[in-house]
C-alpha cells in the first residue's frame, strides 16, 4: 500500500514539471516560420584582424543551418531573410601574468554590428550596433602565442555564433 502514494506523488511532480513551461534557451518562437532561405554575406571587417570576418561569418552560417535548419543562399532575390554584419573592433588584452611578468591569460573582445531583416515583409527583425562577445584563454608555458591566439579566436567565433543565433531566435 505504501507504493501508491509515492507513485502518485511522482506522477504529479512529473506533470507539474512538464506543465510549468520550461523550455531550452535558443528554441524560442521568435523566428518567423516563413524564414527558410537566408542570405549571409561575409561580414565587413573594420577591425583590422586578419580573417576574423570570414571566421565569424562561417560560424554564424554553420549555427543557423544546425539550429534553425535554414538554407543559405547567395542570391538576394532567392532569400527570405538577410543577416548582415560588421566586425567593428577586435581587442586582445592580457589579464594575468606569471611571476616573471609574462602575460599568461588573455581576454578577447569582439564587437560587431548585426542586422537581421525579413525580406518578405520588408522589416528589420533584429538589430544591434554593439553586439559584444568576450572570451578568455591561457597560454601555457612553452606554447606559441600566435597558435594559442588563433585557436582562441576559432573557439570565440563558434561561441559568438551560438550567442548571436540564440539572440535572433529569442528576439533579445
C-alpha positions as YAML, in Angstrom:
chain: A
units: angstrom
residues:
- id: 1
  name: UNK
  ca: [0.00, 0.00, 0.00]
- id: 2
  name: UNK
  ca: [2.94, 2.37, 0.51]
- id: 3
  name: UNK
  ca: [3.73, 2.15, -3.21]
- id: 4
  name: UNK
  ca: [0.66, 4.08, -4.45]
- id: 5
  name: UNK
  ca: [1.18, 7.37, -2.55]
- id: 6
  name: UNK
  ca: [4.81, 7.56, -3.74]
- id: 7
  name: UNK
  ca: [3.81, 6.65, -7.29]
- id: 8
  name: UNK
  ca: [1.04, 9.26, -7.29]
- id: 9
  name: UNK
  ca: [3.38, 11.92, -5.90]
- id: 10
  name: UNK
  ca: [5.99, 11.16, -8.59]
- id: 11
  name: UNK
  ca: [3.35, 11.35, -11.33]
- id: 12
  name: UNK
  ca: [2.05, 14.66, -10.02]
- id: 13
  name: UNK
  ca: [5.57, 16.05, -9.85]
- id: 14
  name: UNK
  ca: [6.27, 14.94, -13.40]
- id: 15
  name: UNK
  ca: [3.04, 16.53, -14.66]
- id: 16
  name: UNK
  ca: [3.86, 19.73, -12.81]
- id: 17
  name: UNK
  ca: [7.34, 19.92, -14.37]
- id: 18
  name: UNK
  ca: [6.00, 19.31, -17.86]
- id: 19
  name: UNK
  ca: [3.26, 21.90, -17.43]
- id: 20
  name: UNK
  ca: [5.47, 24.62, -15.94]
- id: 21
  name: UNK
  ca: [6.51, 25.91, -19.38]
- id: 22
  name: UNK
  ca: [10.19, 25.13, -19.07]
- id: 23
  name: UNK
  ca: [11.95, 25.46, -22.45]
- id: 24
  name: UNK
  ca: [15.51, 25.22, -23.60]
- id: 25
  name: UNK
  ca: [17.09, 28.54, -24.41]
- id: 26
  name: UNK
  ca: [17.57, 29.00, -28.13]
- id: 27
  name: UNK
  ca: [14.44, 27.13, -29.13]
- id: 28
  name: UNK
  ca: [12.05, 30.06, -28.74]
- id: 29
  name: UNK
  ca: [9.27, 31.14, -31.02]
- id: 30
  name: UNK
  ca: [10.61, 34.47, -32.27]
- id: 31
  name: UNK
  ca: [11.96, 33.01, -35.53]
- id: 32
  name: UNK
  ca: [9.41, 33.66, -38.33]
- id: 33
  name: UNK
  ca: [8.13, 30.38, -39.79]
- id: 34
  name: UNK
  ca: [8.46, 31.66, -43.37]
- id: 35
  name: UNK
  ca: [12.20, 32.26, -42.86]
- id: 36
  name: UNK
  ca: [13.60, 29.26, -44.77]
- id: 37
  name: UNK
  ca: [16.27, 30.77, -47.06]
- id: 38
  name: UNK
  ca: [18.79, 33.19, -45.59]
- id: 39
  name: UNK
  ca: [21.48, 35.24, -47.27]
- id: 40
  name: UNK
  ca: [24.53, 35.84, -45.08]
- id: 41
  name: UNK
  ca: [27.13, 37.97, -46.87]
- id: 42
  name: UNK
  ca: [30.65, 37.96, -45.45]
- id: 43
  name: UNK
  ca: [30.74, 40.37, -42.52]
- id: 44
  name: UNK
  ca: [32.50, 43.65, -43.23]
- id: 45
  name: UNK
  ca: [35.78, 43.80, -41.31]
- id: 46
  name: UNK
  ca: [36.61, 47.19, -39.81]
- id: 47
  name: UNK
  ca: [38.67, 45.65, -37.02]
- id: 48
  name: UNK
  ca: [41.89, 45.07, -38.91]
- id: 49
  name: UNK
  ca: [42.14, 41.50, -37.58]
- id: 50
  name: UNK
  ca: [43.01, 39.21, -40.48]
- id: 51
  name: UNK
  ca: [40.22, 36.78, -41.49]
- id: 52
  name: UNK
  ca: [38.06, 37.48, -38.44]
- id: 53
  name: UNK
  ca: [35.21, 38.41, -40.77]
- id: 54
  name: UNK
  ca: [35.46, 35.06, -42.56]
- id: 55
  name: UNK
  ca: [35.60, 33.04, -39.33]
- id: 56
  name: UNK
  ca: [32.60, 34.81, -37.80]
- id: 57
  name: UNK
  ca: [30.54, 34.54, -41.00]
- id: 58
  name: UNK
  ca: [31.33, 30.84, -41.42]
- id: 59
  name: UNK
  ca: [30.47, 30.11, -37.79]
- id: 60
  name: UNK
  ca: [27.18, 32.04, -37.98]
- id: 61
  name: UNK
  ca: [26.20, 30.15, -41.15]
- id: 62
  name: UNK
  ca: [27.03, 26.80, -39.52]
- id: 63
  name: UNK
  ca: [25.00, 27.67, -36.43]
- id: 64
  name: UNK
  ca: [21.98, 28.88, -38.45]
- id: 65
  name: UNK
  ca: [21.96, 25.69, -40.51]
- id: 66
  name: UNK
  ca: [22.43, 23.43, -37.48]
- id: 67
  name: UNK
  ca: [19.96, 25.13, -35.14]
- id: 68
  name: UNK
  ca: [17.33, 26.52, -37.50]
- id: 69
  name: UNK
  ca: [17.62, 24.17, -40.48]
- id: 70
  name: UNK
  ca: [17.66, 27.07, -42.93]
- id: 71
  name: UNK
  ca: [19.15, 27.03, -46.40]
- id: 72
  name: UNK
  ca: [21.89, 29.57, -47.07]
- id: 73
  name: UNK
  ca: [21.55, 31.25, -50.45]
- id: 74
  name: UNK
  ca: [23.93, 33.57, -52.25]
- id: 75
  name: UNK
  ca: [21.38, 35.45, -54.34]
- id: 76
  name: UNK
  ca: [19.44, 38.26, -52.69]
- id: 77
  name: UNK
  ca: [16.42, 37.51, -54.91]
- id: 78
  name: UNK
  ca: [16.18, 33.94, -53.54]
- id: 79
  name: UNK
  ca: [16.38, 34.90, -49.86]
- id: 80
  name: UNK
  ca: [13.57, 35.21, -47.31]
- id: 81
  name: UNK
  ca: [15.91, 36.91, -44.85]
- id: 82
  name: UNK
  ca: [19.20, 38.78, -44.78]
- id: 83
  name: UNK
  ca: [21.72, 38.67, -41.94]
- id: 84
  name: UNK
  ca: [24.42, 41.28, -42.40]
- id: 85
  name: UNK
  ca: [27.17, 42.22, -40.02]
- id: 86
  name: UNK
  ca: [30.27, 44.27, -39.48]
- id: 87
  name: UNK
  ca: [33.18, 43.46, -37.20]
- id: 88
  name: UNK
  ca: [33.65, 46.86, -35.57]
- id: 89
  name: UNK
  ca: [36.51, 46.04, -33.23]
- id: 90
  name: UNK
  ca: [38.74, 43.26, -32.02]
- id: 91
  name: UNK
  ca: [40.79, 43.57, -28.87]
- id: 92
  name: UNK
  ca: [43.15, 41.25, -27.01]
- id: 93
  name: UNK
  ca: [44.19, 42.28, -23.51]
- id: 94
  name: UNK
  ca: [46.42, 40.47, -21.02]
- id: 95
  name: UNK
  ca: [44.59, 39.81, -17.76]
- id: 96
  name: UNK
  ca: [47.02, 37.56, -15.83]
- id: 97
  name: UNK
  ca: [50.78, 37.42, -15.56]
- id: 98
  name: UNK
  ca: [53.40, 34.92, -14.47]
- id: 99
  name: UNK
  ca: [55.73, 35.74, -11.55]
- id: 100
  name: UNK
  ca: [58.32, 36.72, -14.17]
- id: 101
  name: UNK
  ca: [55.91, 39.30, -15.62]
- id: 102
  name: UNK
  ca: [54.95, 37.49, -18.82]
- id: 103
  name: UNK
  ca: [51.28, 37.55, -19.82]
- id: 104
  name: UNK
  ca: [49.69, 34.12, -19.35]
- id: 105
  name: UNK
  ca: [45.96, 34.79, -19.70]
- id: 106
  name: UNK
  ca: [44.23, 37.00, -22.24]
- id: 107
  name: UNK
  ca: [40.76, 38.33, -22.90]
- id: 108
  name: UNK
  ca: [39.42, 38.66, -26.45]
- id: 109
  name: UNK
  ca: [36.62, 41.14, -27.07]
- id: 110
  name: UNK
  ca: [34.81, 41.12, -30.40]
- id: 111
  name: UNK
  ca: [32.35, 43.93, -31.10]
- id: 112
  name: UNK
  ca: [30.04, 43.71, -34.10]
- id: 113
  name: UNK
  ca: [27.08, 45.43, -35.64]
- id: 114
  name: UNK
  ca: [24.38, 42.98, -36.81]
- id: 115
  name: UNK
  ca: [21.09, 43.43, -38.68]
- id: 116
  name: UNK
  ca: [18.64, 40.62, -39.45]
- id: 117
  name: UNK
  ca: [15.93, 41.61, -41.93]
- id: 118
  name: UNK
  ca: [12.77, 39.92, -43.15]
- id: 119
  name: UNK
  ca: [12.92, 40.44, -46.92]
- id: 120
  name: UNK
  ca: [9.36, 39.16, -47.45]
- id: 121
  name: UNK
  ca: [7.69, 41.72, -45.15]
- id: 122
  name: UNK
  ca: [10.41, 44.36, -45.59]
- id: 123
  name: UNK
  ca: [11.16, 44.87, -41.90]
- id: 124
  name: UNK
  ca: [14.08, 44.60, -39.51]
- id: 125
  name: UNK
  ca: [13.63, 41.73, -37.05]
- id: 126
  name: UNK
  ca: [16.83, 42.21, -35.05]
- id: 127
  name: UNK
  ca: [19.40, 44.97, -34.92]
- id: 128
  name: UNK
  ca: [22.31, 45.52, -32.56]
- id: 129
  name: UNK
  ca: [25.05, 48.05, -33.27]
- id: 130
  name: UNK
  ca: [27.03, 46.88, -30.26]
- id: 131
  name: UNK
  ca: [26.85, 43.08, -30.14]
- id: 132
  name: UNK
  ca: [29.79, 42.14, -27.90]
- id: 133
  name: UNK
  ca: [31.34, 38.75, -27.25]
- id: 134
  name: UNK
  ca: [34.25, 38.09, -24.88]
- id: 135
  name: UNK
  ca: [36.38, 35.01, -24.45]
- id: 136
  name: UNK
  ca: [39.34, 34.28, -22.19]
- id: 137
  name: UNK
  ca: [42.22, 31.97, -22.96]
- id: 138
  name: UNK
  ca: [45.53, 30.93, -21.45]
- id: 139
  name: UNK
  ca: [48.94, 30.46, -22.97]
- id: 140
  name: UNK
  ca: [50.60, 27.51, -21.29]
- id: 141
  name: UNK
  ca: [54.32, 27.79, -20.67]
- id: 142
  name: UNK
  ca: [56.30, 26.89, -23.76]
- id: 143
  name: UNK
  ca: [53.38, 27.35, -26.17]
- id: 144
  name: UNK
  ca: [53.43, 29.72, -29.13]
- id: 145
  name: UNK
  ca: [51.39, 32.93, -28.64]
- id: 146
  name: UNK
  ca: [50.12, 33.10, -32.23]
- id: 147
  name: UNK
  ca: [48.97, 29.46, -32.26]
- id: 148
  name: UNK
  ca: [47.08, 29.82, -28.99]
- id: 149
  name: UNK
  ca: [45.51, 33.11, -30.08]
- id: 150
  name: UNK
  ca: [44.36, 31.57, -33.39]
- id: 151
  name: UNK
  ca: [42.79, 28.63, -31.54]
- id: 152
  name: UNK
  ca: [41.11, 31.01, -29.12]
- id: 153
  name: UNK
  ca: [39.70, 33.09, -31.99]
- id: 154
  name: UNK
  ca: [38.32, 29.94, -33.64]
- id: 155
  name: UNK
  ca: [36.59, 28.95, -30.39]
- id: 156
  name: UNK
  ca: [35.36, 32.52, -29.88]
- id: 157
  name: UNK
  ca: [33.87, 32.58, -33.39]
- id: 158
  name: UNK
  ca: [31.86, 29.42, -32.67]
- id: 159
  name: UNK
  ca: [30.62, 30.72, -29.33]
- id: 160
  name: UNK
  ca: [29.89, 34.15, -30.82]
- id: 161
  name: UNK
  ca: [27.74, 32.48, -33.49]
- id: 162
  name: UNK
  ca: [25.87, 30.45, -30.89]
- id: 163
  name: UNK
  ca: [25.19, 33.58, -28.83]
- id: 164
  name: UNK
  ca: [24.06, 35.55, -31.90]
- id: 165
  name: UNK
  ca: [21.69, 32.85, -33.16]
- id: 166
  name: UNK
  ca: [20.16, 32.45, -29.70]
- id: 167
  name: UNK
  ca: [19.57, 36.21, -29.68]
- id: 168
  name: UNK
  ca: [17.94, 36.00, -33.12]
- id: 169
  name: UNK
  ca: [15.73, 33.06, -32.11]
- id: 170
  name: UNK
  ca: [14.72, 34.51, -28.76]
- id: 171
  name: UNK
  ca: [14.33, 38.09, -30.02]
- id: 172
  name: UNK
  ca: [16.66, 39.65, -27.42]
...
